Amino acid sequence: MVGERAYWLAWSQVKGAGPVLIKRLYDHFGSLAVAWEAEPSELLQVEGIGLLGADELVGSRSRLQPADLLAEHEAQNRAFWTPADADYPALLFDIPDPPPVLYYRGPLRLKTAIAVGIVGTRSPSAYGRRWTHRLTTRLTQQGMVIVSGLAAGIDTEAHSTCLQHQGQTVAVLGTGVNVAYPYKNKQLHRKIAETGLLLSEYPDGTQPDRTHFPRRNRIIAGLSHALLVTEAPVRSGALITARLANDYGRDVYVLPSSLENPTGYGCLALIDQGGQIVLSEAHLLDSLGAIPVITPEAAPPDLESPLREIFSAISTEPILLDLIVQKTQMETGTVLAALIHLELLGLVTQVPGMQYQRS
């Protein structure tokens, strides 16, 4: 049986199907496997697909074999997730255009901790570096995951400080995850791969391209519960990330800068536009304290195996049957029988698209 993972990969290879459209297909059909078999008339019901677009999607789709494509891709790329995989970051999947394929290196998995994105200029002042170090230190000491882009300047300061304090950090790259860029961050790249997480939507071996870096900013924003801009000029990728974070409903915090510091004018503009000003380390922590930490819901203590394991794999958000099978590593028949039992107990509800959620 071809799983949902293969269809996320296959749709990412369909001409004319970008991350926004693929997410809309998933939301409409409840499964990309179902969307793969949809007729042009059914595809027309999806926002953004016109008559010509539906025919082009079907034509491009017909030239691909999802199972073969997956086998070939797994052979060529060491490690990647799709939204059908249990370790794909749930917070990232909530944005309108999550990467259908996310390549990774590193042991860190984003499950329960609060993730804070820290971004800024590649040419920071001593003030910007000092306060990035101070704020990152306090956030790391509080057990928060630091997310940034491994660029020179503020990104490097945030990652390095986090590692100095034995914290966990995520670097979102505009290259393949096996490519260190900038090259002077090669050792930092290696250390993050050992203890944290390197992420990219680009396959292994992809070299730097100026178009990749603005696109990766949405991943930084999507992974973060909150975003902190410590120093940025008016024209800055950090400001793009801040606008995206705001669009995604994330809190945006901004370190104020001097009027005499051009590399901080973007921060002043963000504050003027409603960004939350940071007055001290304690002030930032107090503000972040309102963000809830996501914790796994416990299964009722009287459930026996395998009901307990399967119930623990399900949350209040719908989850595909294929994903439950992957998370529990059980046979499909065993999972289906347990789901029926859980439904009879009133603990689980089936929703369209072979999805299940807690009642």
C-alpha positions as CSV (number, residue, x, y, z in Angstrom):
1,M,0.0,0.0,0.0
2,V,1.3,3.4,-1.0
3,G,1.2,5.7,2.1
4,E,0.4,9.4,2.3
5,R,4.1,10.2,2.6
6,A,4.6,9.2,-1.1
7,Y,1.8,11.5,-2.2
8,W,3.2,14.6,-0.4
9,L,6.4,14.0,-2.2
10,A,4.7,13.3,-5.5
11,W,2.5,16.5,-5.4
12,S,5.7,18.5,-4.7
13,Q,6.9,17.3,-8.1
14,V,3.7,18.2,-10.0
15,K,4.2,21.2,-12.2
16,G,2.1,24.1,-11.0
17,A,1.6,22.7,-7.5
18,G,3.4,24.9,-4.9
19,P,3.2,24.7,-1.1
20,V,0.0,26.8,-0.9
21,L,-1.9,24.8,-3.4
22,I,-0.7,21.5,-2.0
23,K,-2.0,22.6,1.5
24,R,-5.3,23.6,0.0
25,L,-5.6,20.2,-1.7
26,Y,-4.9,18.5,1.6
27,D,-7.5,20.7,3.4
28,H,-10.1,20.1,0.8
29,F,-9.8,16.3,0.3
30,G,-8.4,15.4,3.7
31,S,-5.7,13.3,2.0
32,L,-3.3,13.9,-0.8
33,A,-3.8,10.3,-1.9
34,V,-7.5,11.1,-2.4
35,A,-6.5,14.3,-4.2
36,W,-4.2,12.3,-6.5
37,E,-7.2,10.3,-7.9
38,A,-9.5,13.4,-8.1
39,E,-11.0,14.2,-11.5
40,P,-10.5,17.7,-13.0
41,S,-14.1,18.6,-12.1
42,E,-13.3,17.8,-8.4
43,L,-10.0,19.7,-8.5
44,L,-11.9,22.8,-9.7
45,Q,-13.6,23.0,-6.3
46,V,-10.2,23.8,-4.7
47,E,-9.5,27.5,-4.3
48,G,-6.9,28.8,-6.9
49,I,-7.5,26.0,-9.5
50,G,-9.1,27.1,-12.7
51,L,-10.2,24.9,-15.6
52,L,-6.9,25.1,-17.4
53,G,-5.0,24.6,-14.2
54,A,-7.0,21.5,-13.3
55,D,-6.1,19.9,-16.7
56,E,-2.4,20.8,-16.3
57,L,-2.3,19.3,-12.9
58,V,-3.9,16.0,-14.1
59,G,-1.5,15.9,-17.1
60,S,1.6,16.5,-14.9
61,R,0.3,14.1,-12.3
62,S,-0.2,11.3,-14.8
63,R,3.5,11.2,-15.6
64,L,4.5,10.4,-12.0
65,Q,4.4,7.1,-10.0
66,P,4.3,8.0,-6.3
67,A,5.7,4.7,-5.0
68,D,8.6,4.7,-7.4
69,L,9.3,8.4,-6.8
70,L,9.4,7.8,-3.1
71,A,11.8,4.9,-3.4
72,E,14.1,6.9,-5.6
73,H,14.0,10.0,-3.4
74,E,14.7,8.0,-0.2
75,A,17.8,6.4,-2.0
76,Q,19.1,9.9,-3.0
77,N,18.3,11.8,0.2
78,R,19.5,10.7,3.6
79,A,16.6,12.0,5.8
80,F,13.4,13.9,5.1
81,W,9.9,14.4,6.5
82,T,6.6,15.1,4.9
83,P,3.5,16.2,6.9
84,A,2.5,12.5,6.9
85,D,5.5,11.8,9.2
86,A,5.1,12.0,13.0
87,D,8.2,14.1,13.4
88,Y,7.2,16.8,11.0
89,P,6.8,20.0,13.2
90,A,3.1,20.4,13.9
91,L,3.4,24.2,14.3
92,L,5.0,24.5,10.9
93,F,2.1,22.6,9.3
94,D,-0.3,25.2,10.6
95,I,0.9,27.9,8.2
96,P,-0.8,28.3,4.7
97,D,2.3,27.1,2.8
98,P,4.2,24.5,4.8
99,P,7.0,22.7,2.9
100,P,5.6,19.4,1.5
101,V,9.1,17.9,1.9
102,L,11.4,19.0,4.8
103,Y,15.0,17.7,4.8
104,Y,16.8,17.4,8.2
105,R,19.9,16.5,10.1
106,G,20.2,16.2,13.9
107,P,18.6,14.5,16.9
108,L,16.3,17.3,18.0
109,R,12.5,16.9,17.6
110,L,10.2,19.8,18.1
111,K,7.4,18.4,20.2
112,T,6.7,20.2,23.5
113,A,9.2,23.0,24.1
114,I,8.6,26.7,23.2
115,A,10.6,27.7,20.1
116,V,11.7,31.3,19.8
117,G,13.0,32.6,16.4
118,I,15.8,35.1,16.6
119,V,16.7,37.1,13.5
120,G,18.6,40.2,12.5
121,T,21.2,41.9,10.4
122,R,24.3,40.2,9.0
123,S,26.4,43.2,10.1
124,P,25.4,43.9,13.7
125,S,26.8,46.6,16.0
126,A,28.4,45.7,19.3
127,Y,25.1,46.6,20.9
128,G,23.2,44.2,18.7
129,R,25.6,41.3,19.4
130,R,25.7,42.0,23.1
131,W,21.9,42.0,23.5
132,T,21.4,39.0,21.2
133,H,23.8,37.2,23.5
134,R,22.1,38.3,26.7
135,L,18.6,37.5,25.5
136,T,19.5,34.2,23.9
137,T,21.3,33.2,27.1
138,R,18.2,33.8,29.2
139,L,15.9,32.1,26.8
140,T,18.2,29.0,26.6
141,Q,18.4,28.9,30.4
142,Q,14.6,28.7,30.4
143,G,14.6,25.6,28.2
144,M,13.4,27.3,25.0
145,V,14.5,26.2,21.6
146,I,16.3,28.9,19.5
147,V,15.4,29.0,15.8
148,S,17.4,31.0,13.3
149,G,18.9,30.9,9.8
150,L,22.7,30.2,10.3
151,A,23.5,33.5,8.5
152,A,26.4,35.7,9.5
153,G,25.8,38.3,12.3
154,I,22.7,38.0,14.5
155,D,21.9,34.4,13.4
156,T,25.4,33.2,14.2
157,E,25.4,34.9,17.6
158,A,22.0,33.3,18.5
159,H,23.0,29.8,17.5
160,S,26.5,30.0,19.1
161,T,25.2,31.4,22.4
162,C,22.6,28.7,22.6
163,L,25.2,26.0,22.1
164,Q,27.5,27.7,24.7
165,H,24.8,27.1,27.3
166,Q,24.1,23.5,26.2
167,G,20.8,24.6,24.7
168,Q,19.0,23.2,21.7
169,T,18.9,25.2,18.4
170,V,17.4,24.8,15.0
171,A,19.0,26.3,11.8
172,V,16.8,26.7,8.8
173,L,19.0,26.7,5.7
174,G,18.7,28.1,2.1
175,T,20.9,25.2,0.9
176,G,20.8,21.5,1.3
177,V,21.2,20.4,4.9
178,N,24.6,18.9,4.0
179,V,25.9,22.2,2.7
180,A,27.5,24.7,5.2
181,Y,26.8,28.3,4.2
182,P,28.4,30.7,4.8
183,Y,31.5,28.5,4.8
184,K,32.9,30.2,7.9
185,N,30.0,28.7,9.8
186,K,31.1,25.1,8.9
187,Q,31.9,24.2,12.5
188,L,28.7,25.7,13.8
189,H,26.8,23.8,11.2
190,R,28.4,20.6,12.4
191,K,27.7,21.2,16.0
192,I,24.0,21.9,15.4
193,A,23.8,18.7,13.4
194,E,25.2,16.8,16.4
195,T,22.9,18.2,19.1
196,G,20.1,20.3,17.5
197,L,18.4,20.3,14.1
198,L,19.3,21.5,10.6
199,L,16.2,22.0,8.3
200,S,15.7,22.8,4.7
201,E,13.1,22.5,2.0
202,Y,15.9,21.9,-0.6
203,P,17.4,18.5,-1.3
204,D,20.8,17.4,-0.3
205,G,23.6,19.0,-2.2
206,T,21.6,22.2,-3.1
207,Q,24.0,25.1,-3.3
208,P,23.3,28.7,-2.2
209,D,20.9,30.7,-4.4
210,R,19.7,34.2,-3.6
211,T,16.0,33.2,-4.2
212,H,16.2,30.5,-1.5
213,F,16.8,32.7,1.5
214,P,13.6,34.8,1.4
215,R,11.6,31.6,1.1
216,R,13.3,30.0,4.0
217,N,12.2,32.9,6.2
218,R,8.6,31.6,6.3
219,I,9.9,28.3,7.8
220,I,11.7,30.2,10.6
221,A,8.5,32.1,11.3
222,G,6.3,29.0,11.0
223,L,8.5,27.0,13.4
224,S,8.5,29.7,16.1
225,H,5.9,30.3,18.8
226,A,7.3,33.8,18.9
227,L,9.9,35.8,16.9
228,L,12.5,38.2,18.3
229,V,14.2,40.8,16.1
230,T,17.3,42.2,17.8
231,E,18.8,44.5,15.2
232,A,17.8,45.0,11.5
233,P,18.0,47.8,8.9
234,V,14.9,49.0,7.0
235,R,15.7,46.7,4.1
236,S,16.2,43.3,5.8
237,G,15.2,39.7,5.5
238,A,14.6,39.9,9.2
239,L,11.7,42.3,8.6
240,I,10.2,39.9,6.0
241,T,10.4,37.1,8.6
242,A,8.7,39.4,11.2
243,R,5.8,40.2,8.8
244,L,5.4,36.5,8.0
245,A,5.3,35.7,11.8
246,N,2.7,38.4,12.3
247,D,0.6,36.9,9.4
248,Y,0.9,33.5,11.0
249,G,-0.4,34.8,14.3
250,R,2.9,34.7,16.2
251,D,4.0,37.3,18.7
252,V,6.8,39.6,17.4
253,Y,9.2,41.1,19.9
254,V,11.7,43.8,19.0
255,L,14.8,45.1,20.7
256,P,14.8,48.9,20.4
257,S,17.7,50.6,18.8
258,S,19.3,54.1,18.8
259,L,18.3,56.7,16.3
260,E,22.0,57.0,15.5
261,N,22.3,53.3,14.5
262,P,21.2,52.8,10.8
263,T,21.4,49.0,11.3
264,G,18.5,49.3,13.8
265,Y,16.1,51.5,11.9
266,G,14.1,48.4,10.9
267,C,13.5,47.5,14.6
268,L,12.2,51.0,15.2
269,A,9.8,50.7,12.3
270,L,8.6,47.3,13.6
271,I,7.9,48.9,17.0
272,D,6.0,51.7,15.3
273,Q,3.9,49.1,13.5
274,G,2.9,47.3,16.7
275,G,5.9,45.0,17.4
276,Q,6.2,44.4,21.2
277,I,9.2,46.3,22.6
278,V,11.8,44.4,24.7
279,L,12.9,46.4,27.7
280,S,15.0,43.7,29.4
281,E,15.6,40.0,29.7
282,A,13.0,39.7,32.5
283,H,10.5,41.7,30.5
284,L,10.8,39.4,27.5
285,L,10.5,36.3,29.7
286,D,7.4,37.7,31.3
287,S,5.8,38.4,27.9
288,L,6.7,34.9,26.6
289,G,5.2,33.4,29.8
290,A,1.8,33.8,28.3
291,I,2.6,31.3,25.5
292,P,1.4,27.8,26.5
293,V,3.8,24.9,26.3
294,I,2.3,22.1,24.3
295,T,2.3,18.9,26.3
296,P,1.1,15.4,25.1
297,E,-2.3,14.5,26.3
298,A,-2.3,11.4,28.6
299,A,-4.2,8.3,27.8
300,P,-6.8,7.1,30.3
301,P,-5.0,4.8,32.8
302,D,-7.5,1.9,32.4
303,L,-6.7,1.4,28.7
304,E,-4.7,-1.7,27.9
305,S,-2.2,-2.3,25.1
306,P,-2.6,-1.7,22.1
307,L,-5.5,0.7,22.8
308,R,-3.4,2.9,25.1
309,E,-0.6,3.3,22.5
310,I,-3.0,4.1,19.7
311,F,-5.0,6.5,21.8
312,S,-1.7,8.3,22.8
313,A,-0.9,8.7,19.1
314,I,-4.2,10.7,18.5
315,S,-4.9,14.3,19.6
316,T,-7.8,16.6,19.3
317,E,-6.7,17.5,15.8
318,P,-7.6,15.1,13.0
319,I,-4.8,12.6,12.1
320,L,-4.6,10.3,9.1
321,L,-4.9,6.6,9.5
322,D,-1.5,6.2,7.7
323,L,0.1,8.5,10.2
324,I,-1.3,6.6,13.2
325,V,0.2,3.4,11.7
326,Q,3.6,5.1,11.2
327,K,3.6,6.5,14.7
328,T,2.6,3.3,16.5
329,Q,4.6,0.9,14.1
330,M,1.6,-1.5,14.2
331,E,-0.2,-3.4,11.5
332,T,-3.0,-1.5,9.7
333,G,-5.5,-4.2,10.7
334,T,-4.5,-4.0,14.4
335,V,-4.8,-0.2,14.3
336,L,-8.2,-0.2,12.6
337,A,-9.6,-2.8,15.1
338,A,-8.3,-0.7,18.0
339,L,-9.8,2.5,16.5
340,I,-13.3,0.8,16.3
341,H,-12.9,-0.2,19.9
342,L,-12.0,3.3,20.9
343,E,-14.9,4.7,19.0
344,L,-17.3,2.4,20.8
345,L,-15.8,3.6,24.1
346,G,-16.6,7.2,23.0
347,L,-12.9,8.2,23.1
348,V,-12.2,8.6,19.4
349,T,-14.2,10.0,16.4
350,Q,-13.7,9.3,12.7
351,V,-13.8,12.3,10.4
352,P,-13.8,12.5,6.6
353,G,-10.6,11.4,4.7
354,M,-9.8,8.4,7.0
355,Q,-8.8,10.7,9.8
356,Y,-9.4,10.3,13.5
357,Q,-9.4,12.6,16.5
358,R,-10.1,12.4,20.2
359,S,-13.8,12.9,21.0
